[in-house]
Each structure stands twice: as C-alpha cells, then as structure tokens.
C-alpha cells in the first residue's frame, strides 16, 4: 500500500486554502468561540488566507477549542455538536481536500456516508438489493452510542498513519483532536472523540470505521454502512445472531466503541428494516412512520389556523418543506400516502381561510363573488368538521390552491429506488 510522505505543502498552498474557504462559505454555519462569522472572514479574505498560509507553513498554527452546543433530537434527548471557528473550518477543509482522495479509494464499497459521489439513496438501494435479490432477509441493525464522541485518538492516528507519513500533517490532525471544548465559558480537554460538527470529523469517522468494514468483508459478511448507521445481512436468524456477536466484539474490544444493546436488534424483511428514514420490506420501500409524523407535525405548525397570515404567505413557507421532503422520500412507494396527504393538507388550508372568515356571512360574500348559489345555511366556519363539506370544496376547490402556487406532491413520480442501483 502506497504511503504519502510530503503533503503539508499541498495543504498550506494558497489555492487550496481559497478552495477550502469556498466550501466552508457554501455551508455557512454558526461562528465558533471567537465570534467570527463567514462574512467577517470574507471582509478580510486576503489577510486571513495569508495568515493561515504562514502559520501552517511555519508549523505555528494552533486550533481553537470548539464551541459546544446541544441540539435537541426529534425523538428526544440531545446531540452534542462542536462548532469550530471559521479559520479552523478552513484549515480542516484544506486537510480534507488533500487527504480524502488518498483514503476514499481504500474504503469498503458498501460504506456510503459523507463520501464523494455516494448518497443515502444508494445505501438504501444496496440494502434493499441484499435482501430482495440476494435473499439475505435477516438483518442486524447495529446502533452505536455517541460514536463521534468516543473515537479513540490513538486508533485514529494509527489508521491515518497507515497511509500518511508526513509528521507535520499527523501533528496537525492530532492538534485538532486535542483542541478541547468550550461550553458556557468552561474549557474541557478532549481525550477522546472527534466533535460532530467539525469539517474533518466525517472523514475521520470513515477512516476509523473502515477497520470494522474490512474485518466484516474479510469474513465474507455483507454490510451497508452510512456513517454510524450499520446494517449486517444474513440468510437466517442464527447466522445473524452470530454476526451480531462478532460485530460487537470488533466494535467494542478492538475499536473501543460502545454498542447500544437496547437499540441494536435482529430484524427481518417481514418485520421491515428501518434504515435512514425508510422501511425496507419485501418488494416495497416505505417511509419510517416517525419521519412521517415529524413531517406532518412541521406542516401542522406552518398551517396553524390562528396564525393570521394570508394563504399566499403560508404556501410560500410550505413549498420548500414539501419540495425538500419529496426530493428525499420520492424513491419510496408512497403514491397512496401522497394522495391522502394532499387531501389532508388542502383541508388544513381551507380551515385557515375559513378561520379568517370568522362567520358564515363572509363565506356567503365569497360565494356571491364566485357565482356559487348557496342555501343560506348559517354554517360554523371555525369548526374542523365543516372544512370537508361540499360547499367549502366548491368555494375553495383544488384549483384555488394550485393558482396560489401550492406544490401538489401527489403529481411527483415516486418509487424511484431502482435508479440508484
């Protein structure tokens, strides 16, 4: 295996630092502990690039501690993120630009997380193919506890140094690992982990977990991994159980990670295999009910009937949410769900309009404007049950929402997973 001996000069080259900043700028992100924003960096771009170039060239660059923030998970609990300064993000990206092309070709073919030209859809397609076409219907769904936060620094450095012998690059990576954490003005040293949120952390985790991937490959075990989401495939339940034992041994004893016994489980195609927001079953791909609930809860918040906003404003906020969700989940077999969803969504939007009428008199005025003959019923326009009656559909037909620009997700072509084989 080829080793690389001189890389630091490629990392601190100004062209590489400028390219690194463009990528950091694209992602934007919050400021680190120094308060410097991406815009601030741009204001002094030439000085900042020169500063980074000189400090890296003279081996004097010292990373700042990351800013610790806690993000609430949708299913409860918190995720710890570490936000590096903009300068540190640029340097990390400059390192990634140079070393990722060295490591990526060595990664397992079924590793899909945070890799160029690899995607979540490809990972799901591979998992579905293993089950439906290879007959590997039994699956170990592995769950790792706080994977990013528990990576062993010596194992990281050992794995990186297998391909890189440039001591200055290794020293720079170690500095980032040891840079520490600031949380509410309290500094903590980092003895383990590569903070989730760091630009270089996804690559480091792939280098780290590639050791697990290769061990499984050497035993002829089929896996699909996306970051720390791991599926292991077997023909029968007993074999799956054996794979679980072996995988746990490799992850815990050799890589010093912690397998979450409560969430790691044996499952199969008949029960449905949850992976990256989807549920894989025989011949069908669905969406995880938790993701559907989360999606509908978000739509509910946007379409609150007492927000006092015009429908045009509500739809303007709604459309990017609908488009984003569909771009990810349209690979699933969700045609019937989308039909029901659009009916439910339009009903909620009708309710927004009805609530604004306040009384049946405003409804009758709308009827006269549209040339709709009514029977003069004194209908309660603020009640949910009345948003589904015939006269409301006449006043506010589907075309009305289409004219306001509402995206009709039921018109999307879906079930496209085979495109990712």
C-alpha positions in Angstrom: 0.0 0.0 0.0 1.4 3.4 -1.0 2.4 5.8 1.7 2.4 9.6 1.3 5.4 11.4 2.8 5.1 15.1 1.8 1.6 16.7 2.0 1.8 19.7 4.3 2.9 22.0 1.4 -0.1 20.9 -0.6 -2.4 21.7 2.4 -1.0 25.2 3.1 -0.9 26.2 -0.6 -2.9 29.4 -1.0 -5.0 27.9 -3.9 -6.0 25.0 -1.6 -6.9 27.3 1.3 -9.0 29.5 -1.1 -10.8 26.4 -2.4 -11.3 25.3 1.2 -12.9 28.6 2.2 -15.3 28.4 -0.8 -16.6 25.1 0.5 -16.8 26.4 4.1 -18.7 29.5 2.8 -21.2 27.3 0.9 -22.1 25.6 4.1 -22.1 28.9 6.1 -22.7 27.8 9.7 -22.5 29.5 13.0 -19.4 31.2 14.4 -17.1 29.5 16.8 -15.8 30.7 20.2 -14.1 33.8 18.6 -17.5 35.1 17.2 -16.1 35.4 13.7 -18.7 34.8 11.1 -18.2 33.6 7.5 -19.0 37.2 6.4 -16.3 38.6 8.7 -13.8 36.2 7.2 -14.8 37.4 3.7 -14.2 41.0 4.7 -10.5 40.3 5.3 -10.2 37.3 2.9 -6.7 38.1 1.7 -5.3 38.8 5.2 -7.0 35.6 6.5 -5.6 33.4 3.8 -2.2 34.8 4.2 -2.4 34.3 8.0 -3.4 30.6 7.6 -0.8 30.0 4.9 2.1 31.5 7.0 1.0 29.7 10.3 0.7 26.4 8.6 3.9 26.8 6.6 5.9 27.6 9.8 4.1 24.9 11.8 2.7 27.5 14.2 -1.0 27.0 13.6 -2.9 26.3 16.8 -6.6 25.3 16.6 -9.1 26.9 18.9 -11.4 24.9 21.2 -14.7 24.0 19.6 -17.9 25.7 20.8 -20.1 23.1 22.4 -23.8 23.3 21.6 -26.7 20.9 22.4 -29.2 20.1 19.7 -32.5 18.5 20.6 -33.2 15.3 18.8 -36.7 14.9 17.2 -37.2 11.6 19.2 -35.9 13.1 22.5 -32.5 13.5 24.1 -29.8 15.8 22.8 -27.0 15.6 20.3 -23.7 17.4 21.2 -22.2 19.4 18.4 -18.8 21.1 18.3 -18.6 24.3 16.2 -15.0 25.1 15.2 -14.0 28.7 14.3 -14.2 29.7 10.7 -10.4 29.6 10.4 -10.3 26.1 11.9 -13.1 25.0 9.5 -11.0 26.3 6.6 -7.9 24.5 7.7 -9.8 21.3 8.3 -11.3 21.6 4.8 -7.9 22.2 3.4 -6.7 19.0 5.0 -9.7 17.1 3.7 -9.1 18.4 0.2 -5.7 16.7 0.2 -6.2 13.5 2.2 -9.7 12.5 1.2 -8.6 11.4 -2.3 -5.9 9.2 -0.7 -8.3 7.4 1.7 -11.5 7.2 -0.2 -10.4 4.5 -2.7 -9.5 2.3 0.3 -13.0 2.4 1.8 -15.4 -0.5 1.8 -17.7 -0.5 -1.3 -20.8 -0.6 1.0 -19.7 2.5 3.0 -21.8 5.4 1.8 -21.7 8.2 4.5 -20.1 11.5 3.7 -18.2 10.3 0.6 -18.0 12.0 -2.8 -20.5 10.5 -5.3 -22.1 8.4 -2.5 -25.6 9.0 -1.1 -28.2 7.8 1.4 -30.4 6.6 -1.6 -27.5 4.5 -2.8 -27.1 3.0 0.7 -30.8 2.2 0.9 -30.8 0.7 -2.6 -27.8 -1.6 -1.7 -29.6 -2.7 1.5 -32.8 -3.5 -0.5 -30.8 -5.4 -3.1 -29.1 -7.6 -0.5 -32.5 -8.5 1.0 -34.6 -8.9 -2.1 -32.2 -10.1 -4.7 -29.5 -11.9 -2.7 -32.0 -13.5 -0.2 -30.3 -12.0 2.9 -33.6 -11.5 4.6 -32.3 -11.3 8.2 -30.6 -8.2 9.4 -28.6 -7.0 12.4 -29.5 -3.3 12.9 -26.4 -2.0 14.9 -26.7 1.1 17.0 -23.6 2.8 18.3 -23.7 5.1 21.4 -22.3 8.6 20.7 -19.9 7.3 18.0 -18.3 10.6 17.1 -17.7 11.4 20.8 -16.0 8.1 21.7 -13.5 7.6 18.8 -10.1 6.7 20.3 -7.4 9.2 19.4 -4.6 6.6 19.2 -6.6 4.4 17.0 -7.4 7.4 14.7 -3.8 8.3 14.4 -2.7 4.8 13.8 -5.3 4.4 11.0 -4.3 7.8 9.4 -0.6 7.0 9.6 -1.1 3.7 7.6 -1.2 5.9 4.5 0.3 9.2 5.6 3.9 9.5 6.9 4.1 13.3 6.8 4.7 14.1 10.5 3.5 17.7 10.2 0.2 16.6 8.8 -0.2 14.0 11.5 0.7 16.6 14.1 -1.9 19.0 12.7 -4.6 16.4 12.8 -3.7 15.5 16.4 -3.9 19.2 17.4 -7.4 19.3 16.1 -8.3 16.2 18.1 -6.8 17.6 21.2 -8.0 21.2 20.8 -10.6 21.0 23.6 -14.2 22.2 24.1 -15.7 25.4 25.4 -19.1 25.1 26.9 -20.6 28.2 28.7 -17.1 29.6 29.3 -15.8 26.3 30.7 -12.9 24.6 29.0 -12.6 20.9 28.8 -9.8 18.8 27.3 -10.7 16.3 24.6 -9.2 12.9 25.4 -11.4 11.0 23.0 -13.7 11.8 20.1 -13.9 14.0 17.0 -16.6 16.5 17.6 -19.7 16.1 15.4 -19.9 19.4 13.5 -16.2 19.5 12.6 -15.4 19.6 8.9 -12.9 16.8 9.2 -14.9 14.6 11.6 -16.9 12.7 8.9 -13.7 11.7 7.1 -12.0 10.7 10.4 -15.0 8.5 11.4 -14.9 6.8 8.0 -11.2 6.1 8.3 -11.9 4.8 11.8 -14.9 2.6 11.0 -13.3 1.3 7.8 -11.3 -1.0 10.0 -14.7 -2.6 11.1 -15.9 -2.7 7.5 -12.8 -4.5 6.3 -13.0 -7.0 9.2 -16.5 -7.9 8.1 -15.5 -8.1 4.5 -12.7 -10.5 5.4 -15.2 -12.8 7.0 -17.5 -12.7 3.9 -20.2 -10.7 5.8 -22.4 -8.4 3.8 -22.9 -4.9 5.3 -24.2 -1.5 4.5 -22.9 1.4 6.5 -23.9 5.1 6.4 -21.7 6.9 9.0 -22.6 5.1 12.2 -25.8 3.5 10.9 -24.9 -0.1 10.2 -26.8 -3.0 8.8 -25.4 -6.5 8.6 -27.1 -9.1 6.4 -27.6 -12.9 6.8 -29.6 -15.7 5.3 -31.1 -16.9 8.6 -31.7 -15.7 12.1 -29.0 -17.9 13.7 -26.3 -16.6 11.4 -27.5 -13.0 12.0 -27.1 -13.6 15.7 -23.5 -14.9 15.2 -22.7 -11.8 13.1 -24.1 -9.6 15.9 -21.7 -11.2 18.4 -18.7 -10.9 16.1 -19.5 -7.3 15.1 -20.0 -6.3 18.8 -16.6 -7.8 19.6 -14.8 -5.9 16.8 -16.5 -2.6 17.7 -16.1 -2.7 21.4 -12.9 -4.6 22.1 -10.9 -3.6 19.1 -12.3 -0.1 18.3 -13.3 0.8 21.9 -16.8 2.0 20.8 -20.0 1.3 22.7 -22.8 -0.8 21.1 -26.2 0.3 22.4 -27.7 -3.1 23.4 -31.2 -1.6 23.9 -31.4 -0.3 20.3 -29.3 -3.0 18.5 -31.6 -5.7 17.3 -32.2 -8.6 14.9 -34.9 -7.9 12.4 -36.0 -9.2 9.0 -37.7 -8.2 5.8 -41.2 -9.3 7.0 -41.0 -7.1 10.1 -39.5 -4.3 8.0 -35.9 -3.0 8.2 -35.7 0.7 9.3 -32.8 2.5 7.6 -32.0 6.2 7.0 -35.7 7.2 7.4 -37.1 4.4 5.2 -38.5 1.0 6.0 -37.4 -1.8 3.6 -39.8 -4.7 3.1 -40.3 -7.4 0.5 -40.9 -5.7 -2.8 -41.8 -2.3 -1.2 -40.0 0.6 0.3 -41.9 2.7 2.8 -41.2 5.8 4.9 -40.5 5.3 8.6 -43.7 6.3 10.5 -41.6 8.5 12.8 -40.4 10.5 9.8 -44.0 10.9 8.5 -45.2 12.1 11.9 -42.3 14.6 12.1 -43.1 15.8 8.6 -46.8 16.2 9.3 -46.1 18.0 12.6 -44.0 20.5 10.7 -46.8 21.0 8.2 -49.2 21.5 11.1 -47.1 24.2 12.6 -46.9 26.1 9.3 -50.7 25.7 8.6 -51.9 26.8 12.1 -55.4 28.2 11.5 -54.9 31.1 14.0 -51.6 32.4 12.6 -53.4 35.4 11.0 -51.3 35.1 7.8 -52.5 35.2 4.2 -52.7 31.9 2.5 -50.1 33.1 0.0 -47.6 33.5 2.8 -48.5 30.1 4.3 -48.0 28.4 1.0 -44.7 30.3 0.3 -43.3 28.8 3.6 -44.8 25.4 3.0 -43.5 24.8 -0.5 -39.8 24.4 0.3 -40.7 22.0 3.1 -42.8 19.9 0.7 -40.1 20.0 -2.0 -37.3 19.1 0.3 -39.2 16.1 1.8 -40.2 14.8 -1.6 -36.7 15.1 -3.0 -35.5 12.7 -0.3 -38.5 10.3 0.0 -39.8 10.1 -3.5 -37.7 7.0 -4.0 -40.2 5.2 -1.8 -43.5 3.6 -2.8 -45.7 6.4 -1.3 -48.3 7.2 -4.0 -51.3 6.4 -1.9 -49.8 8.2 1.1 -49.3 11.3 -1.0 -52.9 11.3 -2.3 -54.2 11.1 1.3 -51.7 13.7 2.5 -52.7 16.3 -0.2 -56.3 15.8 0.8 -55.4 16.5 4.4 -53.2 19.4 3.6 -55.8 21.2 1.4 -58.3 20.6 4.2 -56.0 22.4 6.6 -55.5 25.2 4.2 -59.3 25.5 3.7 -59.5 25.7 7.5 -57.0 28.6 7.6 -59.2 30.5 5.1 -62.4 29.7 7.0 -61.0 30.8 10.3 -60.2 34.2 8.6 -63.9 34.5 7.5 -64.9 34.3 11.2 -68.6 34.0 10.4 -70.8 32.5 7.7 -71.5 36.0 6.4 -68.0 36.3 5.0 -68.4 32.9 3.5 -71.6 33.9 1.7 -69.9 37.0 0.4 -67.2 34.7 -1.1 -69.9 32.6 -2.6 -71.6 35.5 -4.3 -68.2 36.7 -5.6 -67.6 33.3 -7.2 -71.2 33.0 -8.5 -72.0 30.0 -6.3 -75.6 29.6 -5.3 -76.0 28.7 -1.7 -78.8 27.6 0.6 -78.1 30.2 3.2 -77.0 27.9 5.9 -75.6 29.5 9.0 -72.6 27.2 9.0 -70.0 27.5 11.7 -66.9 28.3 9.7 -64.4 27.8 12.6 -65.2 24.1 13.1 -62.8 21.5 11.6 -65.7 19.1 10.6 -67.1 21.8 8.3 -63.8 22.1 6.3 -64.8 19.0 4.5 -68.3 19.8 3.4 -69.3 20.1 -0.3 -70.0 23.8 -0.3 -66.4 24.6 1.0 -64.9 22.5 -1.7 -67.0 24.5 -4.2 -65.7 27.8 -2.8 -62.1 26.6 -2.3 -61.5 23.9 -4.9 -58.2 22.2 -5.5 -57.6 24.6 -8.4 -57.7 27.5 -6.0 -54.6 26.3 -4.2 -52.9 25.4 -7.4 -53.4 29.0 -8.6 -51.8 30.2 -5.3 -48.8 28.1 -6.3 -49.2 25.2 -3.9 -47.0 22.2 -4.9 -49.1 19.1 -5.5 -46.8 16.3 -4.2 -49.2 13.7 -5.5 -48.1 14.6 -9.0 -44.5 13.6 -8.3 -43.2 10.4 -9.9 -42.3 8.1 -7.0 -40.9 4.6 -6.3 -37.5 5.5 -8.0 -35.1 3.4 -5.9 -34.0 1.3 -8.8 -32.4 4.5 -10.3 -29.8 4.1 -7.6 -28.7 0.5 -8.2 
